[in-house]
Amino acid sequence: MHRYYASFFKAPQYASKVGYVHNQVAIEGRFNGKRCAIVHLASAYPNSLYLNDIELGNPNFPIAEERQLDPSQKYAGIGNGVFQEVLIRTGALAAHYGYEEVIAFAADDVRAKIFSRKGFSVDKRDKELYQWSLRTHVQVPIVMPVRVEGPEADRGGA
């Protein structure tokens, strides 16, 4: 993994007060010298890790045009086994830094269903945004609670 931006810490007070996403980081994964994953993360108010963008592609598995979710997809991505690993590591990172949840926006209903099979659910807390996504079938808000296991879980219950 490679970090493009060095800073990844809890939100400064100003950013927390105004509710902006801050402290963004892009992490790149490579396999045999070829990029197979890039994940953009940010800290978001109040205590969420925002999965801003995720791009997956296995250059060893080109995908037929009729199976592409959109014209930019050239290689197998979500279904190549990397997706689950990226989400596991994202959840572990969130737990390590003390975040309560991972939030994101699925590009459309199809992708929201894919994320839901991996532990995310539709985020209905912002009713207006949720209703808008129901009408348009795009930018579906999703959320996944951070699961803390092991010694960290014991500290939280005391």
LUMGURO-7174 format. One line per 10 residues: number of its first residue (from 1); for each residue x, y, z of C-alpha. Coordinates in Angstrom, 1 decimal. Example, Ala and Ser with C-alpha at 12.3 -4.5 7.8 and 13.67 -1.06 7.14 Angstrom:
// LUMGURO-7174
1 = 12.3:-4.5:7.8 | 13.7:-1.1:7.1
// end
This chain:
// LUMGURO-7174
1 = 0.0:0.0:0.0 | 1.2:3.5:-0.8 | 0.0:6.7:0.9 | -0.3:9.7:-1.4 | -0.9:12.1:1.5 | 0.9:11.7:4.7 | -1.6:13.2:7.1 | -4.3:10.9:8.5 | -5.3:12.0:12.0 | -8.4:12.9:13.9
11 = -10.3:16.0:12.8 | -9.1:19.4:13.8 | -11.7:21.3:15.9 | -12.5:23.8:13.2 | -13.3:21.1:10.6 | -15.4:19.2:13.2 | -17.5:22.3:13.9 | -18.3:23.0:10.3 | -18.7:19.4:9.4 | -16.4:19.2:6.4
21 = -14.5:16.1:5.3 | -10.8:16.6:6.1 | -7.5:14.7:6.4 | -7.9:12.8:3.2 | -5.7:9.9:2.2 | -5.4:7.8:-0.9 | -4.0:4.3:-0.5 | -2.9:2.4:-3.6 | -2.5:-1.4:-3.8 | -0.3:-3.1:-6.5
31 = 0.0:-6.7:-7.7 | 2.9:-7.7:-9.9 | 3.7:-4.0:-10.4 | 0.2:-3.2:-11.7 | -2.3:-1.1:-9.7 | -5.2:-3.3:-8.5 | -6.8:-1.0:-5.9 | -7.0:2.6:-4.9 | -9.0:3.7:-1.9 | -9.7:7.3:-0.9
41 = -10.5:7.8:2.8 | -11.2:10.8:4.9 | -12.2:11.6:8.5 | -15.8:13.0:8.7 | -17.7:14.6:11.5 | -18.6:13.5:14.0 | -16.7:10.2:14.2 | -16.9:8.5:10.8 | -14.4:7.2:8.3 | -15.6:8.3:4.9
51 = -14.9:5.9:2.0 | -14.8:8.6:-0.6 | -13.9:6.4:-3.6 | -12.8:2.9:-4.3 | -11.4:1.7:-7.6 | -10.6:-2.0:-8.0 | -9.4:-3.8:-11.1 | -7.5:-7.0:-11.7 | -5.4:-6.5:-14.8 | -5.2:-10.3:-15.2
61 = -9.0:-10.5:-15.8 | -10.3:-8.2:-18.6 | -14.1:-7.9:-18.5 | -16.3:-8.1:-21.6 | -18.0:-4.9:-22.6 | -21.5:-6.3:-22.0 | -20.6:-7.1:-18.4 | -19.2:-3.7:-17.5 | -21.1:-1.6:-15.0 | -19.9:1.5:-16.8
71 = -17.7:2.3:-19.8 | -14.6:3.0:-17.7 | -14.6:-0.5:-16.3 | -12.0:-2.6:-18.2 | -11.1:-5.3:-15.7 | -12.9:-7.4:-13.1 | -13.1:-5.4:-9.9 | -15.6:-6.0:-7.2 | -16.0:-9.7:-8.0 | -12.3:-10.5:-8.1
81 = -11.8:-11.1:-4.4 | -10.0:-7.8:-3.7 | -13.2:-6.0:-2.6 | -13.8:-8.0:0.5 | -10.2:-7.6:1.6 | -10.3:-3.8:1.0 | -13.4:-3.6:3.2 | -11.9:-5.8:5.9 | -8.8:-3.6:6.0 | -10.8:-0.4:5.9
91 = -12.9:-1.6:8.9 | -9.7:-2.5:10.8 | -8.2:0.9:10.1 | -11.4:2.6:11.3 | -11.4:0.5:14.5 | -7.7:1.3:15.1 | -8.3:5.0:14.9 | -11.5:4.8:17.0 | -14.1:5.5:14.4 | -17.6:4.3:15.0
101 = -18.6:3.7:11.4 | -17.6:3.7:7.8 | -19.8:5.9:5.6 | -20.0:6.1:1.8 | -22.2:6.8:-1.2 | -22.8:3.9:-3.6 | -22.9:5.3:-7.2 | -26.3:3.6:-7.9 | -28.7:0.9:-6.6 | -26.7:-1.9:-8.2
111 = -23.6:-1.0:-6.3 | -25.5:-0.3:-3.1 | -26.7:-4.0:-3.2 | -23.2:-5.2:-3.7 | -22.0:-3.2:-0.7 | -25.0:-4.5:1.4 | -23.7:-8.0:0.9 | -20.5:-6.9:2.5 | -21.8:-5.4:5.7 | -23.1:-2.0:4.7
121 = -26.7:-0.9:4.9 | -28.6:2.0:3.4 | -28.1:5.1:5.7 | -31.5:6.6:6.3 | -30.5:9.2:8.9 | -30.6:12.1:6.5 | -34.2:11.7:5.4 | -33.9:14.2:2.5 | -30.8:12.7:1.1 | -32.3:9.2:1.5
131 = -35.5:10.2:-0.3 | -33.6:11.8:-3.1 | -31.5:8.6:-3.6 | -34.8:6.6:-3.7 | -36.2:8.9:-6.5 | -33.0:9.1:-8.6 | -31.4:5.6:-7.8 | -28.0:7.3:-7.6 | -25.6:8.4:-4.8 | -27.2:6.0:-2.3
141 = -25.9:6.8:1.3 | -24.6:3.7:3.0 | -23.1:2.9:6.4 | -21.2:0.1:8.1 | -20.7:0.0:11.8 | -17.1:-0.6:12.9 | -16.7:-3.9:14.7 | -14.1:-3.9:17.4 | -12.8:-7.3:18.3 | -10.2:-8.6:20.7
151 = -8.6:-6.4:23.4 | -10.1:-3.2:22.1 | -13.6:-4.6:22.6 | -12.8:-5.3:26.3 | -11.8:-1.7:26.9 | -15.0:-0.3:25.5 | -17.3:-2.2:27.9 | -15.6:-1.1:31.1
// end
